[in-house]
Amino acid sequence: MGSAATAARTAASSLVAARRQLATTPGRLRLAALLLTLSAIVFGLVAGHAAGERARAVQRVTATDQLLVSAVELSVSLSNTHAIAAFSFLRGRPERPASRRLYDDALGQSSAGVAGLAREIGRSSGSGPAVRRITRTLPVYAGLVENARANNRQGFPVGSAYLRKASKTMRNAMLPAARDLYEIEAQHLTTGYRRGVSRWTLLAVALAGCTLLALLAFTQIALAHLTRRILNPGLVLATVLLLGLLVWLGSAFTMQQNALAEAQRTGSDPVELLTATRILASRAQADESIALAARGGGEEEPRLEDVDRGFQAVTRPIGGLLKRAADIAGAPIGVIDDAYRTYLQTHSKVVEQVQLGDFTRAEALAVHHGTGGAPSTKQAADALGAALDREVGVAQRRFEDAIERADGALTGLGAGIPALTVLCALLALFGLRRRLEEYR
């Protein structure tokens, strides 16, 4: 009980002494120095964390985009592998070495893409199951295609059945897994963009900076009132330095935010749309080839009149995807539009011949050349794919340029924020110290 009373008396006497100290000008100057120091520390920590968070967001966006590009390339290579395998059945027997090489190259590219993603998914949670599904299914698909080829070389009709089964494996297992992988990484990319342009970091820096600025201003006003001196050089320099640092941070964060928004709008978003178009076009070409090779509706279509149904279902979204890509780019993608219209026209000629029951003519239009010097559907599909690949490359370069600007906008902040914050605090303390020395 005695010790408690003693502690209470000690606390009371300390409080009285503190009040007496604050009643004096030196006490108030010391309090101002303490508050400015603490405020500078808080501002430096907040600003440093905000700059670091934005820099890490740019790095995450860059890394995730590379993984997304790998997922895109895998989807495209799988679709191309299937389209080449299906098309080779229209070239007749024996199978041409060039067709075999194209298929082997496409299959090798798909295998390499899966292996590359398997090495990279350690940094991307949630992508592993999709990659493993593709890894397990790709050899099954390749085996079915080999059975189809072997039977086709011997003239056995069962080759088309193996091809249709391989197609179902591709459509029902591999392409959905590739799409899942793509969607997971696209979500990660969107999250990275949101963190990189978050307003909370900018607001936190503004709040901490304005608090420190207000303390500096209040201290100068109070000091001018106490000492009858208008300016304190240390505090004035600290204020000017802080204002310069806040302007630098605001402009750097704004430039970084604008560059990231541009990277998404003109880079990664068009890549997603154009790549989806590329995959759909490859699948449509494969559907046409399988239908013609089967001499009927092909994939689950029992009538010759329905040969076009799967093609139309696959290509129907392409027009909307191209329109959205053109809206994002701010200009029509004329070359792609022209290639797409040509592709649809050449396919319609093939359908006309199929509906007439002339499969020989339909295969000629699909493989060799169209009517009146027009391209075959294979040539038109290749032209469309090339146009899409070129535009994807342009969009990817726009992304890289914007990301480089976003990263460049934050250059120097990691070292500049602590250095300038410490200098600002030292100048303020120096100015107060000069006034304190007058009371000794």
TAMOVEN-V716108 format. One record per residue. RES is the residue in one small letter. PHI is phi in whole degrees, -180 to 180 (* if undefined). PSI is psi as a letter, one per 30 degrees, with the letter a starting at -180 (none if undefined). NEAR is the number of other ideal C-beta (glycine too) atoms within 12 Angstrom. Layout:
BEGIN
res: [RES	RES]
phi: [PHI	PHI]
psi: [PSI	PSI]
near: [NEAR	NEAR]
END
This chain:
BEGIN
res: [m	g	s	a	a	t	a	a	r	t	a	a	s	s	l	v	a	a	r	r	q	l	a	t	t	p	g	r	l	r	l	a	a	l	l	l	t	l	s	a	i	v	f	g	l	v	a	g	h	a	a	g	e	r	a	r	a	v	q	r	v	t	a	t	d	q	l	l	v	s	a	v	e	l	s	v	s	l	s	n	t	h	a	i	a	a	f	s	f	l	r	g	r	p	e	r	p	a	s	r	r	l	y	d	d	a	l	g	q	s	s	a	g	v	a	g	l	a	r	e	i	g	r	s	s	g	s	g	p	a	v	r	r	i	t	r	t	l	p	v	y	a	g	l	v	e	n	a	r	a	n	n	r	q	g	f	p	v	g	s	a	y	l	r	k	a	s	k	t	m	r	n	a	m	l	p	a	a	r	d	l	y	e	i	e	a	q	h	l	t	t	g	y	r	r	g	v	s	r	w	t	l	l	a	v	a	l	a	g	c	t	l	l	a	l	l	a	f	t	q	i	a	l	a	h	l	t	r	r	i	l	n	p	g	l	v	l	a	t	v	l	l	l	g	l	l	v	w	l	g	s	a	f	t	m	q	q	n	a	l	a	e	a	q	r	t	g	s	d	p	v	e	l	l	t	a	t	r	i	l	a	s	r	a	q	a	d	e	s	i	a	l	a	a	r	g	g	g	e	e	e	p	r	l	e	d	v	d	r	g	f	q	a	v	t	r	p	i	g	g	l	l	k	r	a	a	d	i	a	g	a	p	i	g	v	i	d	d	a	y	r	t	y	l	q	t	h	s	k	v	v	e	q	v	q	l	g	d	f	t	r	a	e	a	l	a	v	h	h	g	t	g	g	a	p	s	t	k	q	a	a	d	a	l	g	a	a	l	d	r	e	v	g	v	a	q	r	r	f	e	d	a	i	e	r	a	d	g	a	l	t	g	l	g	a	g	i	p	a	l	t	v	l	c	a	l	l	a	l	f	g	l	r	r	r	l	e	e	y	r]
phi: [*	-64	-66	-65	-65	-64	-64	-65	-65	-65	-64	-64	-66	-66	-65	-64	-65	-65	-65	-64	-64	-70	-77	-99	-64	-60	-63	-67	-66	-66	-62	-62	-63	-65	-65	-65	-64	-63	-65	-66	-63	-62	-62	-63	-66	-64	-65	-64	-65	-63	-64	-65	-64	-69	-65	-66	-64	-63	-65	-65	-62	-63	-66	-67	-63	-63	-69	-66	-62	-63	-66	-63	-62	-66	-60	-66	-67	-64	-63	-65	-58	-67	-64	-68	-62	-68	-66	-61	-75	-92	-85	85	-113	-74	-66	-77	-59	-63	-64	-64	-65	-61	-66	-61	-64	-66	-65	-64	-65	-64	-63	-65	-64	-65	-63	-64	-67	-62	-75	-94	-72	-60	-95	-131	-66	96	-88	-57	-58	-65	-65	-66	-63	-67	-61	-73	-87	-59	-63	-64	-61	-61	-65	-64	-65	-64	-62	-63	-66	-62	-69	-66	-63	-92	80	-85	-62	-63	-57	-66	-65	-62	-65	-65	-66	-63	-63	-64	-61	-65	-73	-95	-124	-75	-65	-62	-65	-64	-67	-62	-60	-62	-67	-63	-69	-64	-66	-61	-65	-62	-62	-62	-62	-62	-68	-71	-114	-61	-79	-64	-65	-65	-66	-64	-65	-63	-65	-65	-68	-67	-64	-64	-64	-64	-63	-63	-64	-63	-63	-66	-66	-64	-66	-63	-69	-76	-102	60	-119	-73	-122	-117	-55	-63	-69	-64	-63	-63	-65	-62	-64	-64	-61	-63	-66	-65	-64	-62	-62	-62	-69	-66	-65	-67	-63	-64	-65	-64	-66	-65	-62	-68	-61	-74	-70	-104	-115	-70	-63	-61	-60	-62	-67	-69	-68	-59	-63	-62	-67	-63	-65	-65	-67	-63	-65	-65	-60	-64	-63	-66	-62	-71	-65	-83	57	-170	-69	82	-79	61	-113	-80	-120	-62	-66	-96	-62	-90	-64	-63	-61	-65	-64	-76	-85	-57	-73	-63	-57	-66	-63	-67	-65	-63	-64	-67	-63	-67	-71	82	-158	-67	-94	-61	-62	-69	-60	-63	-64	-68	-64	-62	-62	-64	-65	-66	-65	-62	-66	-64	-62	-59	-69	-64	-66	-83	84	-96	-71	-63	-67	-63	-66	-63	-68	-80	-101	-98	-161	-88	-83	62	80	-70	-72	-73	-64	-65	-65	-66	-66	-64	-64	-64	-63	-65	-64	-65	-62	-63	-69	-63	-62	-64	-64	-67	-67	-63	-61	-63	-64	-67	-64	-63	-68	-63	-69	-66	-64	-95	-62	93	-68	-58	-94	-69	-63	-65	-64	-73	-67	-63	-63	-61	-65	-65	-63	-64	-66	-63	-63	-71	-63	-61	-74	-64	-64	-73	-100	-92]
psi: [e	e	e	e	e	e	e	e	e	e	e	e	e	e	e	e	e	e	e	e	e	f	f	l	e	e	e	e	e	e	e	e	e	e	e	e	e	e	e	e	e	e	e	e	e	e	e	e	e	e	e	e	e	e	e	e	e	e	e	e	e	e	e	e	e	e	e	e	e	e	e	e	e	e	e	e	e	e	e	e	e	e	e	e	e	e	e	f	f	f	f	l	k	l	k	k	e	e	e	e	e	e	e	e	e	e	e	e	e	e	e	e	e	e	e	e	e	e	f	f	f	f	g	j	k	f	f	e	e	e	e	e	e	e	e	e	f	e	e	e	e	e	e	e	e	e	e	e	e	e	e	e	e	g	g	k	f	f	e	e	e	e	e	e	e	e	e	e	e	e	e	f	e	e	e	e	e	e	e	e	e	e	e	e	e	e	e	e	e	e	e	e	e	e	e	f	g	k	f	e	e	e	e	e	e	e	e	e	e	e	e	e	e	e	e	e	e	e	e	e	e	e	e	e	e	e	f	h	k	e	k	j	e	e	e	e	e	e	e	e	e	e	e	e	e	e	e	e	e	e	e	e	e	e	e	e	e	e	e	e	e	e	e	e	e	f	d	e	e	e	e	e	e	e	e	e	e	e	e	e	e	e	e	e	e	e	e	e	e	e	e	e	e	f	h	a	f	c	j	g	j	f	k	e	f	g	f	f	e	e	e	e	e	e	f	e	f	e	e	e	e	e	e	e	e	e	e	e	f	g	l	k	i	e	e	e	e	e	e	e	e	e	e	e	e	e	e	e	e	e	e	e	e	e	f	f	g	i	f	e	e	e	e	e	e	e	e	d	l	a	k	h	g	l	l	l	e	e	e	e	e	e	e	e	e	e	e	e	e	e	e	e	e	e	e	e	e	e	e	e	e	e	e	e	e	e	e	e	f	f	k	f	e	e	e	e	e	e	e	e	e	e	e	e	e	e	e	e	e	e	e	e	e	e	e	e	f	f	g	none]
near: [7	8	9	10	11	12	13	14	14	14	14	14	14	14	14	14	15	17	15	14	18	18	13	17	22	23	20	28	33	23	25	34	33	22	26	41	27	21	32	37	22	24	41	33	21	32	41	31	23	38	37	23	30	44	32	23	36	38	23	31	41	29	23	38	38	29	38	42	33	34	42	41	34	44	44	36	39	47	42	38	43	47	42	40	46	49	40	40	43	40	31	20	19	15	29	20	12	14	28	23	15	25	34	23	19	35	32	20	26	39	25	20	35	39	19	23	40	27	18	25	29	14	18	33	16	20	35	22	19	33	35	20	28	41	29	18	30	38	19	23	39	29	18	31	39	25	26	36	34	20	25	32	20	15	13	17	18	19	32	32	24	32	41	37	27	42	40	26	34	43	34	20	28	42	39	23	34	44	30	26	40	38	23	28	42	34	23	31	38	25	22	35	37	23	28	42	31	23	18	19	35	28	16	26	41	24	22	33	38	21	25	40	32	20	35	41	24	23	37	32	20	23	34	19	15	23	25	11	19	13	17	34	20	30	42	25	25	39	31	23	32	40	22	21	37	32	19	27	37	26	18	35	39	25	27	41	32	21	35	42	25	31	39	35	27	31	41	42	33	39	44	36	36	40	39	35	44	43	43	39	45	43	40	44	44	46	46	52	42	44	46	44	41	37	23	25	28	37	38	22	25	14	16	24	17	23	38	32	25	31	38	22	19	32	34	17	21	35	23	17	33	36	19	21	38	25	18	27	26	13	16	17	33	15	23	38	25	18	32	39	23	27	44	30	24	40	42	28	31	45	33	21	28	36	21	17	16	19	26	19	24	37	29	24	35	44	34	23	21	28	19	10	10	22	27	35	46	39	26	35	42	27	27	41	35	21	31	41	29	20	38	36	23	25	37	30	19	29	37	26	19	35	39	24	26	39	30	18	30	39	20	19	36	23	15	24	37	25	19	34	39	24	24	41	36	23	29	45	31	23	33	39	23	22	32	26	12	17	17	9]
END
